[in-house]
Amino acid sequence: MKPDCQKYLQLLRKMIATPSLSFEEEAVCFLIDDFLTKEGIRHAVVNGNILSLNEKFDPTKKTLALDAHIDTVPAAASYTHDPYDAGNDEDTIWGLGSNDDGGNVVSMIATFAHFYQKEMPINLMLILSREEERSGPDGTQYLFSDGFLRDSPDFPLPDWVIVGEPTGMRAATSERGLLVLDGTAAGVAGHAARGEGVNALYKAMDDIQALRNFHFDRISPLMGEVRLNVTQLNAGTAHNVIPDICRYVVDIRPTEQYDNAEILAMLQAVCPNSELKARNLKNKSSATPAGSPLLKTAQALGLETFSSPTTSDWIRIDGDCIKMGPGDSARSHHADEYIKVSEIEEAIGLYIRFIETFYGNTLE
């Protein structure tokens, strides 16, 4: 292991020991803030997010940002060890957030630190965001969608972004969006023994069956079909009472072939017994534009490209992005999450080579 990787691995272990659920990232934000200060990296904490620019930042140059998130999901009940203990294994770092997204956070910090004092033909920016796991309003939505970076006198709106997520250092050049619908079917309460009332559960079930049978005709050449699943159902107060309300949740992963408002209207039309409400219509699908220097760099380095089935901060970033980072998405949100030390080491080296190669593609 390279000696200079040790401090970043130690930072990751400390991050795992510091609970950082979405909306509760203050402690881990302070931890990273303190680390960057001790490393001599100037930065700012903005609405709970950490932002930094390379020391030789030049406002006349374009900016590449490295973006990773500092929050986690709750620990799964089936963990076989303490989710906040990284363990003592020299080759593997265990624990909640190790793979998603702590390994990416420390790899991007290490990469940013490598270039921090260098003279470069582009600027480099570090963005460590909060609330990614729950699409909260104070993370990248605040920074990008709500305009902080567009209007800030201190930080630029980056021209390119590498979103750090566990992809095995493959380059995701497209990503599905996310549309969550809350369905509500209304009936009339009554006594089950007398067969009274109108069963809201049955009404919801008819609409759920319609959703199961629904087919989206337009197929994305990059991502395939839109994916739809009913994931939650709740009705009833007692065994002998006909339920008058049934609520359910629909998880939809759109492609670029449909916008979210269009999907909502199509599904409402086939669910006459329910009212469907979108939690958020802004979580769009994304794709790296043809001719992007990010895409050219990935191709020049022989990196595998793919379409990602999962969402990330990318859904709130307009512009030129790819998603790439150490770890494996299949480990995310699962018990006994882990990341390999070798994955982090390799990621730091590849990020550095990527940025150095990226210079040439932006100057052509």
C-alpha positions, 0 to 999 in steps of 0.5 A, spaced: 500 500 500 502 506 498 504 510 504 500 516 502 493 512 502 494 511 509 491 517 512 485 517 507 483 509 509 484 512 516 479 517 515 474 512 512 474 508 518 473 514 522 467 516 517 464 509 518 464 510 526 460 516 525 453 515 524 451 520 518 444 518 516 441 523 511 439 529 514 443 527 520 450 529 517 453 534 521 458 530 525 461 527 519 461 533 516 465 536 522 470 530 521 471 531 514 472 539 515 477 538 520 481 533 516 481 538 510 483 543 515 489 539 517 491 538 510 491 545 509 486 545 504 481 551 504 474 549 503 467 552 505 461 548 509 455 551 505 448 548 508 452 542 510 455 541 504 463 541 503 466 545 497 473 546 495 477 549 489 484 548 487 489 553 490 491 556 483 483 557 481 483 561 475 476 564 474 478 564 466 478 557 466 473 551 466 472 547 472 471 539 473 468 537 479 469 531 483 462 530 487 461 524 492 456 524 498 457 523 505 450 521 508 448 513 508 441 509 509 440 506 515 443 500 517 439 493 515 437 489 521 441 483 518 448 486 519 452 480 523 457 485 526 457 493 528 455 497 522 459 502 525 466 498 526 470 498 520 474 492 523 481 490 523 482 487 516 488 490 512 484 488 506 477 490 507 474 496 510 467 494 513 461 498 515 455 502 513 457 507 508 464 504 506 462 502 499 456 507 498 459 512 499 465 513 503 470 509 499 468 514 493 469 520 498 476 519 501 478 517 493 476 523 491 479 527 497 485 524 495 485 525 488 483 533 489 489 533 494 494 530 489 492 536 484 490 541 489 497 546 489 498 544 481 498 549 475 493 546 471 489 548 464 483 547 468 480 548 475 478 542 479 473 543 484 471 538 490 463 537 492 462 533 498 454 533 498 449 531 503 442 528 503 443 524 497 440 517 499 433 521 500 433 526 495 433 532 500 433 539 499 439 541 502 444 537 498 445 537 490 438 540 489 440 546 493 447 547 490 445 545 483 437 545 481 436 551 486 441 555 483 447 556 489 453 555 484 449 559 479 449 565 483 455 564 488 461 569 487 465 564 491 464 558 487 463 556 480 458 552 476 462 546 474 462 545 466 463 537 468 462 533 474 464 526 475 459 523 480 463 518 485 458 512 486 460 505 486 461 502 479 467 498 479 471 504 476 466 503 470 464 509 467 456 510 467 454 514 461 447 514 462 442 513 469 435 512 470 431 517 473 427 516 479 419 517 480 416 515 486 408 515 486 403 515 492 397 512 491 391 513 495 384 509 494 378 511 498 372 506 500 367 506 505 368 503 512 363 498 514 362 492 519 366 486 515 361 481 518 355 484 515 358 485 508 358 493 509 362 498 506 366 499 500 373 496 500 378 501 499 383 495 499 380 491 493 379 498 489 387 499 490 388 492 488 385 493 481 389 499 480 395 495 482 394 490 477 393 495 472 400 498 473 403 491 473 400 490 466 402 497 464 407 497 458 411 503 456 412 503 448 418 507 447 424 503 449 431 507 450 437 505 446 441 506 452 437 504 458 431 499 455 424 499 458 422 504 464 421 500 470 415 500 475 414 496 481 409 497 487 413 497 493 409 498 499 401 497 501 398 499 507 390 498 509 385 497 514 385 498 522 382 491 525 380 484 522 373 486 522 373 493 519 372 494 511 378 499 510 376 505 507 383 508 505 388 504 502 395 507 500 401 504 496 407 506 493 410 506 486 417 506 484 418 508 477 425 508 474 424 512 467 429 513 461 430 519 457 424 517 453 419 520 457 419 526 462 416 524 469 410 529 468 408 525 462 409 518 466 404 521 472 399 522 467 399 516 463 399 512 469 393 516 473 389 514 466 389 507 468 388 507 475 381 510 476 380 508 483 386 511 486 389 518 486 396 518 484 401 524 487 408 524 485 413 526 491 418 529 486 418 530 478 425 533 478 429 526 478 430 526 471 434 521 467 441 523 465 446 521 459 453 524 457 452 528 451 455 525 445 462 528 444 463 530 451 471 530 453 469 526 459 466 520 454 472 521 450 477 520 456 473 514 458 474 511 451 482 513 451 483 510 457 479 503 455 474 504 461 468 500 460 462 504 459 455 502 461 448 505 463 446 505 470 440 502 473 441 506 480 440 514 481 445 518 484 446 526 485 447 526 477 439 527 477 440 534 480 446 536 476 444 539 469 450 539 464 456 534 462 457 528 467 459 521 468 458 516 474 464 513 476 467 510 483 470 504 487 466 499 490 460 495 487 453 497 487 451 490 489 453 491 496 450 498 497 444 498 502 445 491 504 448 488 511 455 487 512 457 492 507 464 493 505 469 496 500 476 493 499 483 497 500 485 495 493 479 498 490 480 505 493 488 505 491 486 503 484 481 508 484 485 514 486 490 512 481 485 511 476 482 518 477 489 521 477 490 518 470 483 520 468 484 528 470 491 528 466 488 525 460 482 529 461 486 535 460 488 534 453 481 532 451 478 539 453 484 543 449 483 539 443 
